Amino acid sequence: MTGPNDAPYTAHRLTEADDALLRRFVEHEAVVPVLSRGDLQRRLAPDRRLFAVLDDTGDAMGFVHVALTARFPASLDEVLSGPVCLGPPAHGTFYGITRTSDRVRGRAGDLLKAVAAALHAEHPGLRLATLSPLPGFRAWLEAALTARGHADASAAVEHLARRAAIETPPCEADLPLGTLARAYQAARDGRGRILDPVARFHLGNGADAHRILLGADCSWHGLSQSFGVMASYRYFPATHEARPAVDAAAALEQ
């Protein structure tokens, strides 16, 4: 996803008048579930955008959430319940994308492309990035510790998750979570593909691996899958930054 919007989709900004589309959104949303009417209204606030991406028949292919902020958000909680940004936004943060049609299987990047075009039409120069989960980080770390002969890898990662739950951001005295998260982002499977499905999706659509955010998702789900760590992928950067290789083995020795 490195060029202009050439996909046959249109990004429609939802408002409270879009009853049918909002009902469909609430029914399908699994990435960041809607918890209440107030939660939904926050996603429709002036500094938020909830887009339905429509095909040429008007059918919704998916939904994309965006937070418009003066600075890049440090956590998911800041996006979901932080104060309203009253000034001009500098950042547009994608924090959820939900596909609602099998017709866009393998083409979810086109949903983001349509939304990016709509955002840049409204706010030229807006910097676009994601706030994304690391869904397999904990399982990967436990497997890596086991492979290196750790006496009780399961207990070690459980201890790390418990510490992450009470320390925000978590102390890295036990294991360097930030370094290990970057190693997980770059890890490959047996076929040479990027192991993490979220990283594979965004990097495959032309994004850069931008930031690792400790303590960004301290929900039960966030702690259980990634010790509360989230990642950011930057879209349409002026230049693509080369990131230094991460030595996971050295990090595990610490």
N, C-alpha and C positions, 0 to 999 in steps of 0.2 A: 504494500500500500504506500507507494512513494510518489504518486502522480495525482493529477486532478480527478475529480469525480467523473468516471466514465462508466459507472455501473448503472443498470436500468432500475435504480431504486430512488425513492424520494424520502427525505427525512422530514417527518411532520412533528412539530413541537406540540405535545399534548397539553391541554388545559382542562379545567374542571368541566368544560362543556362537552368533552369527548367521552361521554358515558360508556359507550360500547367498547371503545379501545381501552379505556381504563379498567373496565371489568376483565377484559381479556388479559391485560397486563398483570393484574393482581392474581389471576388464576394461574398464570404461567411462570411468574417470577420465582426463581429458585436461587439465584446468586445472592441477592440481598432481599429476603422476603419482606413483604409489607406487613408491619405489626399492628397498625392502627390507622384510623382515618387521618389523624394528625401526622403520622409518618408519611402517608401518601401526599398530604398537602405540603409537607416540607420539600418533597421531591418536585413539586410544581412551583416552588417559590421563585421570586424574580432572579435569584442567583443560582438557580438550578435549572437544568433542562432534562426533560424526559421525552425522548423521541420514539415515535413509532416509525419504523422504516417500512415503507409501502412499495409494492410492485406497481406495474402500470395499470392493474385492475383495481387498485386501492386496497388490496389485501395486505395485512400486516405480516411481514416476514420475521420481524423481531423487534426488540425494544433495547434502547441504549440509554443509560443514566450518565449525566455529566454534571460536575460541580464547577461553577465559575467562581474563582477566588483571586484575591490579590497576591497570595503566595501559595506555593504548593502545599497541600494538606499533609500533615505528618501522620494521620491515622484515619481509619475508617470512621471512628466515632466523631471526629472533627467534620467529616463529610456529612454524616447522617444527622447530627444534632448540634453542630457548631453554630455560632452566630451568623446572621445574614450578612453577606458582603454588600455594602452599600455603594462602594466606589467602583470605578471601571475595572473589570477583571483582567488579569495578566495571564492566568492559567485556566485551561479547561481540562479537567481530570475525568477520564472515563473510569467509572467504578463499578459498572455492571453491564454485561451484554447478554441478552437472552434470545435465543433462536426459537421461533414459534412455528416454523414450517420446515419440513424436510427438503423443500425445494432449494434451500440455501445451505444444505449440508456441504461442508467444504468451501463455502463462499462467505463465511461470516465476516471476513475482512471487508467485503463489499458493504456490509452494514455500517462499519466504522467509517468507511470512505464517504458514504453518503452523509453521515452525521458531521464528519470533519468539514465537508464542503458547506453545510448549513452554518456551522459555527464560524468558519472563516468569513462567510458572507456577512454575518452579523457583527463579528469582532475581528477585523483583519489584524494579523500579527499575534493572535492568541496562541500561546504555547500549549501544545497538546501532549498529554501523557496519561498513563493509566495508574490506578491503584489496584494491584492484582494480588491474588493469593499465590502461595507456593504449596499446592495441595499434597505433594508427595514428599515434602522436605523431611518430616519426622521419620517416615518409613525408610527413606533413603539413608538418613543418618544412623538409624538403628542397624540397618544392614551393613553399613560401612564399618561401624564399630565392631559388629560381630565378625566381619571378615578379617579384621585386624586383631582378633583374639581377645577382645574385651571380655572380662569375666562375666559381666551381667549387663549387656547392652540395653535390655529392656528397662531395667531399673534405672540406668543412667539417663535415658531419655525421659523417663517419667519424672525423675528428679528435676531435670532441666525444665520440663513443662510446668511443674509446680512452682519453681522459682520464677519462671516467666509470668505466672499468674499473679504474683504478689510484688514483683519489681518491674516498673515501667519507666524507662526501658530496662530490660533484664540485665543483670550483671553478667559479664562475659568471663568471669574468673574460671568457671568450670570448663567451658568450651567456647571458642570464639564464634558465636552465632553468625555474625555478619560475614565473616570470611567463609564459613561453611555454607551459608545460604548462597553466596556467589558461586561457590564450587558446585552446589547442587544445580543452580541455573545453567551451568555450562556442561553438566554431566551428559554423557551419551549412553544410549542403550546398545544392545548387541548388534543392531543394524546400523549403528552410526547416527541415529536420529537423536535430537535433543530430548532428554528423558522427560523433563517437566512439560506437561501438555500445554500449560498456559504460556510458558516461555516459547515453546515451539510455535504456538499460534502467533504471538505478537512478533517474534523475530522473523518468522516466515512471511509476515505482512509488511516488512520493511522498518520495523521499530528498532530502536537501540535499547539495550539494557541500561537503565538510567540510575536507579537508586535501590538500595536495600533499606527497609524501614523496620527497625526493631520496635516491638511493642505496639505495632500499628493495628492489630486485630486481637484484642484480649477477650473476645467472646469464647465460649466453650469450644466452638468449632475451630476458631483460629488457633487457639492454644493446642488443641488435639492434633491438628494436621501440620502446624508449622511453628509452634512455640510463640505464636503471636507475630511472627515475622511476615511482612508483605514485601512485594517488589513493585517497582515502577518501570514502565517501558515508555520511551519517548517517541512520539510520532512526528514526522516531518521535521527532523532537526536540520539546522543550517549545514552542519557537518556531522558526519558519523565518527564518533570517538572510538579509537581502538582501546579496548580495556585490557589491562595486563592479565596474564594467565594466573589462575588461583591454584595454589598447591594444596589440595584437600588433604593429602597424606600428612604434610607438615602441620596443618591446622589440627588434625586429629591427634597429633603427638603432644599438643600443648595441654 
